[in-house]
Amino acid sequence: MWDGRRETRHQERKKVELYLGLGSNQGNRELNIEHAVSMLNVELKTPYKAISSLIETEPWGFESQQKFMNAVVLYELELPEGYNAEAEGLMILEICKDIERRMGRTGGPQYDERGERIYADRPIDIDILLFGDNKIDCPELTVPHKLMYERDFVMIPLREIAVQAGDDVIPDLIGDQ
């Protein structure tokens, strides 16, 4: 006998690991990273799964008196089976950029006359490093992050967190250099 409740079919969900790189070289750098992670927890609607140790590094791509504090954070997102990786990636990118703006970062990327990126001091920088095993290549977003392999401040905490999380996708992407 029907009891008046409508049967709902739940769409199958898939767990997708999202690795974000965070950096700060203005203000209280540790607190900036902690605050950004708290905001990400809210915006991504899930607490992080793992976070690396903080490492202090020299600026990359520009000169500054202020060193950076860097970390990598891992989120495990539940997305619908068959999700659109580019669309989801762009939504995540917008969340990251919004948090950067709310924390005081101004302006978008700037480029010199040769088309080279100009880097500057910033209270927070959030980069999408890896998004599951997805490959995204559109004007706004490249995943895996195209410069991560050149940056020890990304690769050292990324390797640390991959070991913590027992990630089986990461070793193929980052190697064990």
C-alpha positions in Angstrom: 0.0 0.0 0.0 1.3 3.5 -0.9 1.9 5.6 2.2 1.8 9.0 0.5 5.6 9.4 0.3 7.1 9.9 -3.0 10.0 7.8 -3.9 13.1 9.9 -4.7 15.9 8.5 -6.6 19.2 9.8 -5.5 21.8 10.5 -8.1 25.0 8.5 -7.6 27.7 10.5 -6.1 31.5 10.3 -6.6 34.2 11.4 -4.2 36.7 13.7 -5.9 39.9 14.9 -4.2 40.7 18.6 -4.5 44.2 19.8 -3.7 44.6 23.5 -3.1 47.9 25.4 -2.7 47.8 28.4 -0.3 50.3 31.1 0.2 50.6 34.4 2.1 53.4 37.0 2.5 51.5 39.9 4.0 50.2 40.4 7.5 50.0 37.5 9.9 50.7 34.8 7.2 49.8 31.8 9.4 46.5 33.4 10.4 45.8 34.3 6.8 46.1 30.7 5.7 44.1 29.5 8.7 41.4 32.0 7.9 41.4 31.1 4.2 41.0 27.4 5.1 38.1 28.2 7.4 36.4 30.1 4.6 37.0 27.2 2.2 35.4 24.8 4.6 32.3 26.9 4.6 32.2 27.6 0.9 33.0 24.0 -0.2 30.5 22.8 2.4 32.9 20.3 3.9 35.8 20.3 6.3 39.2 19.7 4.8 40.5 16.1 4.9 44.2 16.9 5.4 46.5 19.9 5.6 50.2 20.0 5.2 52.7 21.6 7.5 53.4 25.3 6.9 56.6 26.0 5.1 58.3 29.4 4.7 59.8 30.2 1.3 61.3 32.9 -0.7 59.0 34.7 -3.2 58.8 32.9 -6.5 58.8 35.0 -9.8 59.5 38.3 -8.1 61.6 40.0 -5.4 60.2 41.0 -2.0 61.5 41.5 1.5 58.6 39.4 2.7 58.9 35.6 2.7 55.9 33.5 2.0 54.2 31.0 4.2 52.8 28.1 2.2 50.6 25.0 2.7 48.5 22.5 0.7 45.1 21.5 1.8 43.0 18.5 0.6 39.3 18.4 0.3 37.2 15.4 -0.6 34.1 16.6 -2.5 31.0 14.6 -3.3 30.0 15.4 -6.8 27.3 13.8 -9.0 28.5 10.9 -11.1 29.3 12.2 -14.6 29.9 15.8 -13.4 31.3 18.4 -15.8 34.9 18.8 -14.5 35.5 22.1 -16.3 32.2 23.6 -14.9 32.9 22.4 -11.4 36.5 23.5 -11.6 35.5 27.0 -12.6 33.0 27.2 -9.7 35.8 26.2 -7.3 38.1 28.8 -8.9 35.4 31.5 -8.4 35.2 30.4 -4.7 38.9 30.7 -4.3 39.1 34.1 -6.0 36.2 35.4 -3.9 38.0 34.4 -0.7 41.1 36.1 -2.0 39.1 39.3 -2.6 37.4 39.1 0.8 40.8 38.7 2.5 42.1 41.9 0.8 43.7 40.7 -2.4 43.1 43.3 -5.1 43.1 43.2 -8.9 43.5 40.2 -11.2 46.6 38.8 -12.8 48.8 41.3 -14.5 51.2 40.7 -17.4 54.2 42.6 -18.9 54.7 43.5 -22.5 56.1 40.0 -23.3 53.0 38.4 -21.8 54.8 37.2 -18.7 52.9 37.1 -15.5 53.8 39.8 -13.0 53.8 38.5 -9.4 53.4 40.7 -6.3 53.0 40.6 -2.5 49.6 39.3 -1.4 47.7 38.5 1.8 46.5 35.2 0.3 46.9 33.2 -2.8 44.8 30.1 -3.4 45.6 27.8 -6.4 43.8 24.7 -7.6 46.6 22.2 -8.0 44.7 18.9 -8.7 41.1 18.1 -9.0 40.7 14.3 -9.0 42.3 12.9 -12.1 40.7 15.6 -14.2 42.6 17.6 -16.8 41.2 21.0 -17.4 42.6 23.4 -20.0 40.6 26.5 -20.6 41.6 30.2 -20.6 40.6 30.7 -16.9 41.9 27.4 -15.5 44.5 24.8 -16.1 44.5 21.6 -13.9 46.9 20.1 -13.0 48.3 23.5 -12.2 50.8 24.2 -15.0 53.6 25.6 -12.8 53.3 23.4 -9.7 56.1 21.0 -10.8 58.5 24.0 -10.8 57.6 25.2 -7.3 59.1 23.5 -4.3 56.7 25.5 -2.1 53.9 23.5 -3.8 55.6 20.1 -4.3 57.0 19.6 -0.8 53.7 20.1 1.0 51.8 18.3 -1.8 54.0 15.2 -1.3 53.6 15.4 2.5 49.8 15.6 2.3 49.5 12.8 -0.4 51.3 10.5 2.0 49.1 11.6 4.9 46.0 11.0 2.9 47.1 7.7 1.4 46.3 9.1 -2.1 46.8 6.6 -4.8 46.4 9.1 -7.7 49.0 11.6 -6.6 52.2 9.5 -6.9 51.6 9.1 -10.7 51.2 12.9 -11.0 54.0 14.1 -8.8 56.5 11.3 -8.7 58.9 10.9 -5.7 61.7 13.2 -6.7 
